[in-house]
Amino acid sequence: MDTLYFLQHYWWALVALLGAILVFLLFVQGAQGLLLRTASSEDEKDLVVKYAGHKWEITFTTLVTFGGAAFASFPLFYSTSFGGAYWLWICILLLFVIQAFSFEYRKAAGNIFGARTFEIFLFLNGALGTFLLGVAVGTFFTGGAFTVDKVSITDAASPAISTWANGWHGLDALANPMNLLLGVVVFLAARTLGLLYLLTKPDVGAFADKCRRRLMITAPAFVLTFVAFVLWLFLRTGYVVDPATGVISPEPFKYLHNILHTWWIAVVFLLGVVLVLAGLGRHFLGKGIRQNFYIVGAGALLAVWAILLIAGFNDTAYYVSTVDIQDSLTLYNSSSSLFTLKVMAWVSIAIPFVIAYIVWMWRKMR
């Protein structure tokens, strides 16, 4: 197997895994989203902030790590999406920034804005932040209005390889129904995990009943919207690239072909779906309250990882140009050099130690 080919797929798998871990860790945002309605009393709000506030740093760090890994391994994607669709990403980052100080200042001494202001900030991060992240991830399948001209890097006046073709710079993603559907799926996934997470705590008291009632609506809605998105994805026409010539052409049912073509991704996806359904089923049957959060979380992680894998594997254009199909990004035309990917592959050996550190910090924060 060609070394560059292997490393391109290796790093796509790692970037996709980071994205899947991020979706799991959005349970913090899901819990925050309960502040304005579900958590009605001051004690209930304090409980939400008490437990969600111990984990937000891990979610934020994973988001930054995801962006850093994408920049190092697929710089053309980073510059095209983060640099071209910047209004969408600025909105996401702003919502995460206001989260960072809202936990600290909500009831800080000398807070002249009142606790309510920072509770609204946390709610916005938990609701809009998760929704917009889902919209951004949806562009892996729906693409964006950009063009690519690698020769323009030599233009001293405007050395930009990719250029956005309209003035919306990412906000146009909100006009695509599939992106909106995935945004709703990610929001509901975060809310479901947030509710399950709060139910693992021994001192939530009567607030647990409110969480259970919310789950009666949120969990089925999450499952139904996820199924709708997956069906839409599998029936969708994707774009295949010829590795030899670089020519990109449409292929009906491309993502369905991808998951059927790579058996181990299909196994990961099915295992994820089974775990999500099993965890939710156990919850509604009143079994294993503490374990259900981890079962559903692991299932969501695996299912999202599989979906992100088929976005780029099997010679697929993972970021399609809606202006010129031949400008679409693939693993082959958007990755770093062989040398960079090799060096990074050696660095990635440290990933298990990073994961061990996260697990250790998780336990210490608990």
C-alpha angles and dihedrals in degrees: 000000000000110000095223091049091051094048093048090055092040092057094043088055091051094046089048090050091053089051090051092049089050091055090052092049091053086086083095089062090044091057092047090055089068094065101092102043117007095042098056103158127064091244092053092050090050089053092052093048092043094058102030090045092064094061109035094096091062092053093048092047091051091052091052091045090051090054092045093050091048090050094050099043103031106022095165090058090047094051093043098047104028093034099038104033090042098141091062093048093043089056090050094047092045090054090051093046093055088051091057095064099028094075091053099042100039093096100006119141111266094022101160094181097060130237091275092066093057092042088058089050091052091047091051091051091048096047109027095028094059093041094052092046088056090050090051092050089049089066088071084076104027099038130205144263100268139124128209127215113166092185090066089073085083092057105104092198095054113008095179119134095195128038130192110236098213139038096249094080098197101335087094086074086075089066093063113091093209091055090049091050092052089048089056091047093053091046092051092044091053092046092049093049091045091054092047090048093054090049089061090066117095099214103051090103117174090000087075090070091056090049091051092050091050090050090056086068104026100049097052090044090053093050094047096048091046091052090048091052094047092049090048090049095049092048093046125106111244133185127253125201126212103229091207099051103018091230113150122210137170121264122189115232089009097157093047088052090049095055093043092047095054107051097190092056089051089052091050091049095048092046089052093050092048092050093050092050092043093050093048091044091053090050094053090046090053096244130138100354094184097045097048094074091056094043094052091040093053090047093051090048093052095044093049091046091054092049092050091047094057089049089073109014127089095040094301127159099234099187109037123202109227088197100053120005091207089062091060118124123247134173088261102051099036105044130103122258123286090254093053093047091049093051091047091049089060090048090051089067085081092062095093089054090050090051090049089052091051091051091048092049090046090057093045092050090050 
